[in-house]
């Protein structure tokens, strides 16, 4: 998993609903991969600040640290609202279901075409949305 900085989280639209989303992610100028994204308070961990966490577990792509790298994401859909869980096992089970749903959705042509978007391969040094 990876977390956006507080500055990036604060720049998200304030009216975006908390919950679990899916889309595409790219580190630096690397390959684009499927991702699941959690936007919210993560009540299981009792966070006091809103956070944005990407879950890359179903890609198996990032074997090394990527601190300081540019992480580009495109959110393409919504899976479910944020909720609390009675146990870590229940949370893990929900994450696995979210990953499977994301895989199904991202294989649809309307989402698959976004994987090839030029957004992921901007010229060196080009900044989008100030990030």
Secondary structure, 3 states (H helix, E strand, C coil): CEECCHHHHHHCCCCCCCEEEEEEEEECCCCEEEEEEEEECCHHHCCCCCEEEEECCCCCCCCCCCCCCCEEEEEEEEEECCCCCCCHHHHHHHHHHHHHHHHHHHCCHHHHHHHHCHHHHCCCCCCCCCC
